Amino acid sequence: FSHDLFDQVLHSHIVDGRVDYPDIQRNGHFMEYLAQLDRIDPAGLPSDPDPVAFWINAYNAFAIQGILDGYSPKALWGRYRFFIARDYRVGGESVNLYDLERRILIPFQEPRIHFAIVCASQSCPRLQSWAYLGDRLDEQLDHVTRAFVNDSSRNRFDRERRIVYLSRIFDWFGDDFAAQAGSVQRFVARHIDDPALAKEVASVPYAVEFLEYDWSLNGPSP
């Protein structure tokens, strides 16, 4: 099994996280990749970390497919249809995005996964222009986590008032981050590029506030 087709699609149609859904809709490689996902037996994949890369790519591909099929997470009812009511095919079996995240990806106990899977919304992490690969996974996860944490449109740090304004992702999946780092704040601090700010966030009591989540589409509609 290879993620080459998906990698080609992403390289051709993703620029700075902006997804060109109309062009992906016209790209036959994307449908070929979805067909490959339906044929592969995930249980036959090599040992970790290959399954992690496989399921991250599957999630991102299915999120794109959902948008192309007319689903949208923008409204509350739309999020139910997008994440839960819509099934996708892997190895001849059906799975929805909610279960793929909660029952398959999160049990790998790798919280950086939350910055690799992209639910087609503006406040989500940016979709990258490359697929995830088992032999580069740690490097790739570190890259997307740092990019997300240091993106001022998603997280902000008020050093004067000692308040960190964080993405809702850190609220929804706080237990995952705390399990690895001891607290959400310490996890965030590990990935801040500014050494002085990182040390301060890790050691100084900051108030934490969570930002409103923008569910609007991360590119032009198909």
N, C-alpha and C positions, 0 to 999 in steps of 0.2 A: 504494500500500500504506500502511496506517495501523496503528499500535499502539494505537489508541483502545480496542478491545475488551479487550485485555490490561490496559491502564491502568485500565479500569473494574473489572475483576476484582480487581486488586491493591488498588485503593483501597477496595473493599468488604470484602475478606477478609484483609487484612494489618494487624496492629496491633503496633507496636514489634518487628517482625521475626517475630512469631508468626503462623504460617500456619494458617488455618482450612480444612483439607483437606476436611472433610465439606461445608462450604458451597460451596466451589469445585466440588466434584463435582456439586452440584445447579445450578450456574450455567451456563446454556446459552451464554453469551458466551464461556466458556473453550473449549468445543468448536468454536465458530465461529472463534475465533482460530487454533486448531490447524489447522483446515481451510484457512484463509487461508495459513498457512505452507506447507502442502503445494502450494498453487496458485502461489505466487509464484516467480519466477525470480530467485534472489539475484544472478546475474550482471548483471541489468538494473537493479540499484539504483544510485542516484547515487554519485558519488565519495565517498571517505572524508570525514567520519566516519560517514556513514549506514550502511555495512555493519557497522561496529563495534557501533552501537546495535542493529541488526537481529539480529546473532548473539548478543549478550548477552541480549536478550529471548527469543530462541529457546531458548537454553540454559536459562534460568530456567523457561520454560513447559514444556519437555520434562522437567526435573527434577520439576516438579509432576505432570506426566502419569505419570511413572514411579511416583511414590508412589500416585497414584490407581489405577494398574493393579496394585498389590500388590507392587511392588519396594521394596527398602530397602537403604541403604548401611550399616546398623548392624553387620552381621557381615562378615567377610572375604569369604566366598563371595557374600554379598549385594551387596557393593561391586562384585565382578566382574560380576554380573548387571545391576546398576543402571547402571554406567558403560560397560561394554563389550558385554555380550550383548544388551542391549535397544536396538533401532534405532528411530529417529524419522524423520518424513518432512518434507523441505524441498524444494519445487520438484519433487516427484515422485521424489526420490532419498532413499536411506536414509543416516542418519548416527547414530552413537552419541555419548554425552556426552564420552567420552574423546577421540575424534577431533575433535569440535567444539571442544574446548578446545585440544588440542595442535596440531592441523593447520590450524585456521581462525583461532581467536582469538589465540593466542600469537604467530603470525607478524606480527600488526599492531604488535608491539613497543611495547605500551602496558601496562606491568605493573599499572597500577591496575585493569585488567580483573579481576584475581584477587579484588578486593573487591566486584565487581559481580555476578559469577556465584555462584549459591547452590545447593549440592548437598543441600539439604533436611536439614541436620544442625545441631545446637546450636553446634558450634564454627566453622561456616561464617560468613561475613559475614551480617548480617541482610538478609533480603529486604525491599526497600523497597516502599512502598505506591504506587508509580508506575512506569511503564515508562520505559526509556531512549530519548532522542530525539536525533537527530543535531545539532540546533542548540543543544542544552543539554548535550551529552555531556561536555565538559571540566569544566563546573561540577558535574555529577552525579558524575563519577568522583572529583573532588577531595573532594566531600562524603562519599562512602562510604569513601574511603581514610582520611580523617581520623577518621571515626566509628569505623572498625575499629581503627586504631592506638591511639586514645585510650580504647578500651574496656578497662577493667581486668579484665574476665572473659576477655579474649582476649590481652592483652599487659600485662606489668607491668615496672616499672623500680625496681630496688633501688639507690638512689644511694649509700647507705652502703657496701654491699658491691661496688658497681660490677658488677652483673649485670643483664642484660636478659632477661626471660623472654618469649619470642615464640611466636606461633602457629606451628604446623607448616607453615602455608602459606609462611612465610618460609624454611623448610628445603626443602620440596619444589620451590619455584620460585625458589630463591636466585639462580640465574644471571640470571633476568629482571630482578630488582631491582638486582643488581650491575651489569648492563649499562647501566642508566640512571644510577645514582648512584655507582658505584664500589665499593659494598659494600652488603650488606643493612642494616647499622647506619646508614649514611648515608641510605639511602632512608627508613628509619623516622624518623630525626631530622628529615627535611624535613617530616614530617606530624604532629609532636608539637605540641600546642597551647601548652604551657608553653615560652616562649622560652628560659628559662634551662636547662631540662632538654633541650630540643632542641639547644642549643649544646654542652652537656656530652656528650650521646650521640654527636654528630657528631665530637667532637674527642678525647674521653677513651677510652682503651682499656677497653672493657667486655667482660666475659665474656658469651657468649650461650648461653642454654639454651632448648630448645624444649619447650613444654607438651604434655601429653597431649591428643589430639584426641577430642572427644566426638562420636560418630557417631549419637547418639540423635536422633529426629525433632524438628524445630523447630516442632511444633504437634500438635494432636490427630489421631490416625489416621483415615483415611477409613472 
